[in-house]
Amino acid sequence: MKLKTLPEAAALVRDGDLVALQNMATQSAPMAMVRELIRAGRRDLGLVCLVGGMAVDWLAASGSINRFVGAAVSMEQFGLCQRFRKAVEAGRVRVEELSETALLARLTAGARSLPFLPTRGLIGTDLIDINPNLELLEDPFGGPPVVACRALVPDVALIHAHRADRFGNVQYEPTALWPDIGIMPKAARRVVVTVERVVGSDVLRLNPDRTVLPGFMVDAVVEAPWGAHPTSFNPCYGYDSGFHLRWAEAAAAPGSATEFLAAFVHAPADHATYLQAVGGAARLAALGRWEAG
Amino acid sequence: MALADAAASVPNGATVALGGLSMNSAPMAFVRELARQRKRDLTVVAIVAGMSVDWLAAAGCAARVITGLVSFEGFGLAPSFRRRAQAGPRAEGGLAVEEYSEHLLICRLEAQSRKLPFVPTRAGLGTDVLALHADSGSLRQEVDPATGKPYVACTPLAVDVAVVHVHEADASGNARVNPKLIWMDNEIVNAAERTVVCAERIVGSEAFVAEPHRTTYPRFMVDAVCEAPFGAFPTSCFPDYGHCGHFFEEYVDAAASQERFEAFFAERVVGPESWTDFLDANGGPGALIDIFPRAGRADAGSIGGQGAAQGAGQAGGTEPR
């Protein structure tokens, strides 16, 4: 039985951990778990994201992180992640910048227990010079040079998925499959998954090809409907534009950012209360019809 | 494209990678055309194969086989492959065999598809497989200077043509395999310069638009599509049909004598003109009914009816007959 509550599952993330966070700028982020980590007061976390969005901004605003490994942090049309930017500029968060390809190569090397994986994707860029985990290699067979991307093994991977059973078998709808979902859980030591719905194993057996994580790879499953809100979760719901805009406005200054997080992260006692705070059933129904954008 | 035309586009001396496994989803209809057209000096890449490689060996098409395993599983070894491989590359009609593990071959194909000079793996460390390739240098044991950890560097393996068998394709070359059946065909398709797809059925493009996530090979990766119903016969193509145990038994039985085998091969394999003629020569509708999954026959064959069809595949058709 891998079913846990949000606070129980959050205990699998410890102070100082390197956390692989599924994330696209405005899509598919495990936001319910991120809020729980902030509420639990985790400190000194490192983040690994292909592309970070509001989750990274919230964790930076809360002082929960001190390092970030990734290709980009942005909320796309809602602007930059301002609290993350300030934290980096102030030196409170150290950034290891690389391309998405290089990060996937680092994680894949970690998943395969290899010291590194080669790629030709970075040749000619300055990233090789500024990133000690990327190294230009002369090919042992006399071919063209390649960049060795050092293995990266996160302590824990946090994923939001469509459904899982109590044994930890996790399914994804193919429309929302990003490359990080495939590799982060394989590279990480622990895997914590929030899902829209916990279902019986018989439901998973109807479409076994959609099982992206078999139970033996998963340490905890938490049911968190709308758990990616305010990011989108295709095909279930769109991102919450109004909420993004409000955060972008609040994030302009530390004081208003703190007030925003107090109202939406710290005050709600649990995930259900949070969903009420952001507009409740009517608002969620509109997001479910992709009309609230 | 007609099978014969697609096969004609493979020149003598080409490196041809064959999909499927020993008993599953091998592109047999296409392989039969290669044998009929008496191709010569082919290098055959087959991660795991059986009858497909044996036909090319029997017809004298293959000069070199790069493989992890060639066998008929429960039906024994592949007799023609064995005979020519034992004769050795220097003998008349002999065959050179380059042996790897499945994973090492996959890494070589991955290096090719990503245009990398090598792909590292820990597979193969501590085995004698590395020594087999000391001369060619296709595998080399290296040490990572930063960590001191050993690894095997797998060099790229160039493939001229990949041939794979799928359930459905459209006229523009989009092709899809029932998810239950994706073996290691992706690796050879990604690595190959050209890809020929043999499909159980040609369907309209709207089927691909309706379920885009089921497209296994998008059309830009596919150079030719051939319609080949029961095109994996005598290997299986789940959930549509199982392998034909009778054919394997008769083939192995005939191979006990070279004379009998040559007669069998001429009459039953390369002799029939078309693929339909071939199926008729090997039992026709009777044999085809025999290889259908025993339960849920009506559901088999439709990717759309996948849930039921997969159940059917599990219920029957998996045991040798």
Chai-1 contact restraints between the chains, C-beta under 6 A:
chainA,res_idxA,chainB,res_idxB,connection_type,confidence,min_distance_angstrom,max_distance_angstrom,comment,restraint_id
A,L114,B,P120,contact,1.0,0.0,6.0,A-B,restraint_1
A,P115,B,D144,contact,1.0,0.0,6.0,A-B,restraint_2
A,P115,B,T147,contact,1.0,0.0,6.0,A-B,restraint_3
A,P115,B,K149,contact,1.0,0.0,6.0,A-B,restraint_4
A,P118,B,L116,contact,1.0,0.0,6.0,A-B,restraint_5
A,D139,B,P117,contact,1.0,0.0,6.0,A-B,restraint_6
A,P140,B,E142,contact,1.0,0.0,6.0,A-B,restraint_7
A,P140,B,A153,contact,1.0,0.0,6.0,A-B,restraint_8
A,F141,B,P117,contact,1.0,0.0,6.0,A-B,restraint_9
A,F141,B,T155,contact,1.0,0.0,6.0,A-B,restraint_10
A,G143,B,P117,contact,1.0,0.0,6.0,A-B,restraint_11
A,P174,B,H213,contact,1.0,0.0,6.0,A-B,restraint_12
A,L206,B,G307,contact,1.0,0.0,6.0,A-B,restraint_13
A,D209,B,P179,contact,1.0,0.0,6.0,A-B,restraint_14
